[in-house]
Amino acid sequence: MKRNLLSFLLLSVLFNLALADQIDKIFEVRIPSGWTPKTFDLSKSGGVAIYYVPDLPEETIGWESPKTYLQVFSPAGRPLFDRILEPGGWFFGFVPGDKILLTENNQYYLLDLQGKVQARFEDPYLGDRDFIADLFGNELALSPGRGISSLPVSVIDLKTGREKFRFGPITVPKGRFKIDPGFCFLPVGVDSLYIMGFGNSLLLGRYQDGQKIWQISDIGGNIQKAEFLNNDLIIVSYYDLEVPKKERSKYGLLLISWKTGRIIFSQEGLREGNKYDDWYRIIHIFRAFLDDDDSLCFISGEKLFRIPKVKENKWDANQMKAYKIQFQGKSGELDDKLMMNSDKSLSEGKKRRPEIIRNGYWAEVDGKILRIKRIDLLELK
């Protein structure tokens, strides 16, 4: 009787573990022979793209510029197309409208989910400017990063592949800033609107007439980064505009309605000597998103911080909870072949934290199988 009971309990545990693995898993594919996964991306509609590099030692890949390989699947896991990218090519990911952005032969290409080229355009500063997609899949901005004031911003019309607007380069008055001024540029994608930040100021303007619809003259510090949180909100982070003092510095963030310029949520983190508060650590390096409950979430390292939405456009930081992000393979341990977005071959990987994509998914490599799973969270007391 006891033996039968133990057998039943063991089978129940194994069944539940297998069921949990199936629930967490959203996608599975066999890795093509001769390739190893480099990174992956998920579109908002659930499409999957897997980007591969040759399964070669790091030293070989480091000295060569090899061909790479891209596979794209439907939300149901059906293969849609694949493509060999010539040496020097690169897959950036999905942009709004279920389009795929990549570079090849020193050109940007925008593909649909069938692999057809929707637009192509050149960037004379390829490699020195970041790309920023708009909200609706109509425009793409090629923008210099912080401290690069010698390059202009180019806004590309994705229907024609042509430049529709150019801003800059910015002339920085000598001696005005003690540190490199921060810079951000976000194309909205409708009504010729754009959001631009420089130093400690932020504005919403229009391409043609240069009209400023709203402006925040001082956001609280030097802009670190800005991005769309959803179709109504942007999140902006900043740090000390002055040279940070040895014993004290700060980071801050703002949640802003991009249509009105109204600040919805604000928070600052402070450092005193070697002591940091929680917010300083969160804002220093973070990824922000709204979850299915519209809670404001921040991923920082292997932790996720969640702030509940208490009413329309209001989040209560006092109710913030912290969670540990758990990456578990079949053995319950972090798979030592998890190397997404690494330069080493996955087949010779070292143990490290995998990259989280689309704010809630990670990849597990098990032999020749790649699985994309939802992250697991363990609440920290």
C-alpha positions as CSV (number, residue, x, y, z in Angstrom):
1,M,0.0,0.0,0.0
2,K,2.8,2.4,1.0
3,R,4.7,1.5,-2.2
4,N,1.7,2.2,-4.3
5,L,1.1,5.5,-2.5
6,L,4.7,6.6,-3.1
7,S,4.6,5.6,-6.7
8,F,1.4,7.7,-7.1
9,L,2.9,10.7,-5.4
10,L,6.1,10.5,-7.6
11,L,4.0,10.3,-10.8
12,S,1.9,13.3,-9.6
13,V,5.1,15.3,-9.0
14,L,6.6,14.4,-12.4
15,F,3.3,15.2,-14.1
16,N,3.0,18.6,-12.4
17,L,6.6,19.5,-13.3
18,A,6.0,18.5,-16.9
19,L,2.7,20.5,-17.0
20,A,4.4,23.5,-15.4
21,D,7.2,23.3,-18.1
22,Q,4.5,23.2,-20.8
23,I,2.7,26.2,-19.3
24,D,5.8,28.3,-19.0
25,K,7.0,27.4,-22.5
26,I,5.6,29.5,-25.4
27,F,7.9,28.4,-28.2
28,E,10.2,25.6,-29.1
29,V,12.4,25.0,-32.2
30,R,15.2,22.7,-33.2
31,I,18.4,24.6,-33.8
32,P,19.7,24.2,-37.4
33,S,22.9,22.3,-37.8
34,G,26.0,24.4,-37.9
35,W,24.3,27.4,-36.2
36,T,24.0,28.6,-32.6
37,P,21.4,31.2,-31.3
38,K,22.7,34.7,-30.9
39,T,19.4,36.4,-29.8
40,F,15.7,36.3,-30.3
41,D,12.8,38.7,-30.4
42,L,9.0,38.6,-30.0
43,S,6.6,40.9,-31.9
44,K,3.6,42.4,-30.1
45,S,1.3,40.0,-32.0
46,G,3.4,37.0,-30.9
47,G,5.6,36.4,-33.9
48,V,9.1,34.9,-33.1
49,A,12.4,35.7,-34.7
50,I,15.6,33.7,-33.9
51,Y,19.0,35.0,-35.0
52,Y,21.9,32.7,-35.4
53,V,25.7,32.9,-35.8
54,P,27.9,30.1,-37.0
55,D,28.6,27.4,-34.3
56,L,32.3,28.2,-34.2
57,P,34.8,29.0,-31.4
58,E,34.8,32.6,-30.2
59,E,38.3,33.2,-31.6
60,T,37.2,32.3,-35.1
61,I,34.1,34.5,-35.1
62,G,36.2,37.3,-33.6
63,W,38.6,37.4,-36.5
64,E,36.0,36.9,-39.2
65,S,32.8,38.7,-40.2
66,P,30.7,35.6,-41.0
67,K,27.4,35.2,-42.6
68,T,24.5,34.9,-40.1
69,Y,21.0,33.3,-40.3
70,L,17.5,34.5,-39.4
71,Q,14.4,32.4,-38.9
72,V,10.9,33.9,-38.4
73,F,7.8,32.1,-37.2
74,S,4.1,32.9,-36.8
75,P,2.5,33.2,-33.3
76,A,1.4,29.6,-33.8
77,G,5.0,28.5,-34.4
78,R,4.6,28.0,-38.2
79,P,7.8,28.9,-40.2
80,L,7.2,32.0,-42.2
81,F,10.6,32.6,-43.8
82,D,14.3,32.4,-43.3
83,R,17.2,34.4,-44.6
84,I,21.0,34.2,-44.8
85,L,22.5,37.6,-44.0
86,E,25.8,38.5,-45.8
87,P,28.9,39.2,-43.7
88,G,28.5,42.4,-41.7
89,G,24.7,42.0,-41.6
90,W,22.8,42.3,-38.3
91,F,19.3,41.6,-37.0
92,F,17.9,44.4,-34.7
93,G,14.5,43.0,-33.9
94,F,10.8,43.7,-34.5
95,V,9.5,47.3,-34.8
96,P,5.8,48.4,-34.5
97,G,3.6,47.0,-37.3
98,D,5.1,43.5,-37.1
99,K,8.1,44.7,-39.2
100,I,11.6,43.3,-39.0
101,L,14.6,45.6,-39.0
102,L,18.0,44.4,-40.1
103,T,21.2,45.7,-41.9
104,E,23.0,44.1,-44.8
105,N,25.4,45.5,-47.4
106,N,25.6,48.8,-45.4
107,Q,21.9,49.3,-45.7
108,Y,18.9,49.1,-43.4
109,Y,16.1,46.8,-44.5
110,L,12.5,46.7,-43.3
111,L,10.8,43.3,-43.9
112,D,7.3,42.1,-43.4
113,L,6.5,38.7,-41.8
114,Q,6.7,37.1,-45.2
115,G,10.3,38.4,-45.7
116,K,9.3,40.9,-48.4
117,V,11.3,44.2,-48.3
118,Q,9.0,47.0,-47.4
119,A,11.6,49.7,-47.3
120,R,15.4,50.2,-47.5
121,F,17.6,53.1,-46.7
122,E,21.2,54.0,-46.1
123,D,22.8,55.6,-43.1
124,P,26.1,57.4,-43.8
125,Y,26.8,57.1,-40.1
126,L,25.9,53.4,-39.8
127,G,27.2,52.1,-36.5
128,D,27.3,55.6,-34.8
129,R,23.6,56.2,-34.5
130,D,20.9,54.3,-32.7
131,F,17.5,53.6,-34.2
132,I,14.3,54.5,-32.4
133,A,10.9,53.3,-33.7
134,D,7.8,55.3,-33.4
135,L,4.5,54.1,-31.9
136,F,2.7,53.2,-35.1
137,G,5.3,51.8,-37.5
138,N,5.4,54.9,-39.7
139,E,8.7,56.4,-38.9
140,L,12.2,55.5,-37.7
141,A,14.7,57.9,-36.2
142,L,18.4,57.5,-36.5
143,S,19.8,59.4,-33.5
144,P,23.2,59.9,-31.9
145,G,23.6,59.0,-28.3
146,R,24.6,61.0,-25.3
147,G,27.7,63.1,-25.8
148,I,27.6,62.8,-29.6
149,S,26.6,66.3,-30.7
150,S,28.5,66.2,-34.0
151,L,25.9,64.0,-35.8
152,P,22.4,64.9,-36.9
153,V,19.1,63.1,-36.3
154,S,17.5,61.6,-39.4
155,V,13.8,60.6,-39.5
156,I,13.0,58.0,-42.1
157,D,9.5,57.6,-43.6
158,L,9.1,53.8,-43.6
159,K,6.6,53.9,-46.4
160,T,9.1,55.4,-48.9
161,G,12.5,54.7,-47.2
162,R,13.4,58.4,-47.6
163,E,14.5,60.9,-45.0
164,K,11.6,63.2,-44.2
165,F,13.3,65.3,-41.5
166,R,16.8,66.1,-40.2
167,F,17.6,67.8,-37.0
168,G,21.1,69.1,-35.9
169,P,23.9,68.6,-35.4
170,I,23.6,70.5,-32.1
171,T,26.0,73.3,-31.4
172,V,27.0,73.1,-27.7
173,P,28.2,76.4,-26.3
174,K,31.7,76.0,-24.9
175,G,31.7,75.8,-21.1
176,R,28.0,75.6,-20.7
177,F,28.0,72.0,-19.5
178,K,30.5,70.4,-17.1
179,I,29.6,66.9,-18.4
180,D,28.3,65.7,-21.8
181,P,24.7,66.8,-22.1
182,G,22.2,63.9,-22.4
183,F,20.1,63.7,-25.6
184,C,17.0,61.8,-26.7
185,F,14.8,61.8,-29.7
186,L,11.5,59.9,-30.1
187,P,9.4,60.1,-33.3
188,V,5.7,59.8,-32.5
189,G,4.7,58.7,-36.0
190,V,1.6,60.9,-36.5
191,D,1.0,64.6,-37.2
192,S,4.7,65.2,-37.7
193,L,5.3,65.1,-34.0
194,Y,8.5,64.3,-32.1
195,I,9.8,64.4,-28.6
196,M,13.3,65.7,-28.0
197,G,15.4,66.2,-24.9
198,F,18.8,67.9,-24.5
199,G,20.6,68.3,-21.2
200,N,17.9,68.9,-18.6
201,S,15.1,70.0,-21.0
202,L,12.4,68.1,-22.8
203,L,9.8,69.2,-25.4
204,L,7.2,68.0,-27.9
205,G,7.5,69.7,-31.3
206,R,6.5,69.5,-34.9
207,Y,8.8,68.8,-37.9
208,Q,7.6,71.4,-40.4
209,D,7.1,74.6,-38.4
210,G,9.4,73.9,-35.4
211,Q,6.4,74.6,-33.1
212,K,6.9,73.7,-29.5
213,I,3.6,72.2,-28.2
214,W,5.0,71.9,-24.7
215,Q,8.3,72.1,-23.0
216,I,9.7,71.1,-19.6
217,S,12.7,73.4,-19.0
218,D,14.2,71.4,-16.2
219,I,13.3,67.7,-15.7
220,G,15.6,67.6,-12.6
221,G,18.9,66.5,-14.1
222,N,20.8,65.4,-17.2
223,I,18.7,63.1,-19.5
224,Q,19.9,59.5,-19.4
225,K,17.4,57.9,-21.6
226,A,13.7,58.2,-22.7
227,E,11.3,55.7,-24.3
228,F,7.7,55.1,-25.0
229,L,6.0,53.1,-22.2
230,N,2.7,52.8,-24.2
231,N,0.7,54.9,-26.6
232,D,0.1,57.6,-24.0
233,L,3.2,57.7,-21.7
234,I,6.9,58.1,-21.9
235,I,9.4,57.3,-19.2
236,V,12.5,59.5,-18.8
237,S,15.5,58.9,-16.5
238,Y,18.1,61.5,-15.5
239,Y,21.1,62.0,-13.3
240,D,23.1,64.9,-11.8
241,L,23.7,67.7,-14.3
242,E,26.7,68.8,-12.4
243,V,29.8,66.6,-12.1
244,P,28.7,64.1,-9.4
245,K,30.3,64.9,-6.1
246,K,32.4,62.3,-4.5
247,E,30.1,61.7,-1.6
248,R,26.7,62.3,-3.1
249,S,24.9,61.8,-6.4
250,K,21.3,61.1,-7.6
251,Y,19.3,59.4,-10.3
252,G,15.7,60.2,-11.1
253,L,12.8,59.2,-13.4
254,L,9.6,60.7,-14.7
255,L,6.5,59.3,-16.2
256,I,5.1,61.9,-18.6
257,S,2.0,62.1,-20.7
258,W,3.6,62.8,-24.1
259,K,0.5,64.6,-25.4
260,T,0.3,67.2,-22.7
261,G,3.7,67.2,-21.0
262,R,2.1,66.5,-17.6
263,I,4.3,64.6,-15.1
264,I,2.3,61.6,-13.9
265,F,4.9,60.0,-11.6
266,S,8.3,61.0,-10.3
267,Q,11.0,59.4,-8.1
268,E,14.6,60.0,-7.2
269,G,17.3,57.8,-5.8
270,L,20.3,59.0,-3.8
271,R,23.8,57.8,-3.0
272,E,25.6,59.0,0.1
273,G,29.2,57.7,0.0
274,N,29.0,53.9,-0.5
275,K,25.3,53.8,0.6
276,Y,22.6,53.6,-2.0
277,D,18.9,53.6,-1.6
278,D,16.7,51.2,-3.5
279,W,15.6,53.7,-6.1
280,Y,19.2,54.7,-6.9
281,R,20.0,51.1,-7.8
282,I,16.7,50.7,-9.8
283,I,17.1,53.9,-11.9
284,H,20.8,53.5,-12.5
285,I,20.3,50.7,-15.0
286,F,16.7,49.6,-15.7
287,R,14.1,48.5,-18.1
288,A,10.6,49.7,-17.6
289,F,7.3,48.3,-18.8
290,L,3.6,48.0,-17.8
291,D,2.4,44.5,-17.1
292,D,-1.0,43.0,-17.9
293,D,-2.5,44.8,-14.7
294,D,-0.9,48.1,-15.7
295,S,1.5,47.9,-12.8
296,L,4.7,49.8,-13.4
297,C,7.6,47.3,-13.5
298,F,11.3,47.8,-13.5
299,I,13.9,45.1,-14.4
300,S,17.2,45.7,-12.7
301,G,19.7,42.9,-12.9
302,E,18.1,39.7,-11.7
303,K,15.3,41.6,-9.8
304,L,11.9,42.9,-10.9
305,F,10.3,45.8,-9.0
306,R,6.5,46.2,-9.3
307,I,4.4,49.3,-8.4
308,P,0.6,48.8,-8.6
309,K,-1.7,51.2,-10.4
310,V,-4.1,52.5,-7.8
311,K,-6.3,54.6,-10.1
312,E,-6.2,56.2,-13.6
313,N,-2.6,57.5,-14.2
314,K,-1.6,57.0,-10.6
315,W,0.9,54.5,-9.2
316,D,1.8,54.2,-5.5
317,A,5.5,53.8,-4.9
318,N,4.9,53.0,-1.3
319,Q,3.3,49.7,-2.4
320,M,6.3,48.6,-4.5
321,K,7.3,45.0,-4.2
322,A,10.5,43.3,-5.2
323,Y,10.8,39.9,-6.9
324,K,13.8,37.7,-7.8
325,I,13.7,36.6,-11.4
326,Q,14.3,32.8,-11.6
327,F,15.8,31.2,-14.6
328,Q,15.3,27.4,-14.3
329,G,16.1,24.8,-16.9
330,K,15.1,21.2,-16.8
331,S,17.5,20.5,-14.0
332,G,16.2,23.3,-11.9
333,E,19.5,25.1,-12.3
334,L,20.5,27.9,-14.6
335,D,21.4,26.2,-17.9
336,D,25.2,26.7,-18.5
337,K,24.5,27.1,-22.2
338,L,22.4,30.2,-21.9
339,M,24.3,32.7,-23.9
340,M,21.7,34.8,-25.7
341,N,23.3,38.0,-27.1
342,S,26.8,36.8,-26.3
343,D,29.8,36.6,-28.6
344,K,30.7,33.1,-27.6
345,S,29.2,29.9,-29.1
346,L,26.3,28.6,-27.1
347,S,27.8,25.1,-27.4
348,E,30.8,26.3,-25.4
349,G,29.0,28.6,-23.0
350,K,29.8,29.7,-19.5
351,K,27.2,30.1,-16.8
352,R,25.6,33.6,-16.9
353,R,22.3,35.3,-16.7
354,P,20.4,35.1,-20.0
355,E,18.9,38.3,-21.5
356,I,15.2,38.9,-20.9
357,I,13.3,39.8,-24.1
358,R,10.0,41.7,-24.3
359,N,10.1,42.2,-20.5
360,G,8.9,38.7,-19.6
361,Y,10.6,36.0,-21.6
362,W,14.0,34.2,-21.8
363,A,15.5,31.4,-23.8
364,E,16.7,28.0,-22.7
365,V,19.0,25.8,-24.9
366,D,18.7,22.1,-24.2
367,G,21.0,20.2,-26.5
368,K,19.7,21.1,-30.0
369,I,16.4,22.5,-28.8
370,L,15.8,26.2,-28.1
371,R,12.8,27.0,-25.9
372,I,11.4,30.4,-25.1
373,K,9.8,30.6,-21.7
374,R,8.1,33.1,-19.4
375,I,10.2,34.2,-16.5
376,D,9.3,33.0,-13.0
377,L,9.1,35.5,-10.0
378,L,9.8,34.9,-6.4
379,E,8.6,37.6,-4.1
380,L,11.3,39.0,-1.8
381,K,10.3,39.9,1.8
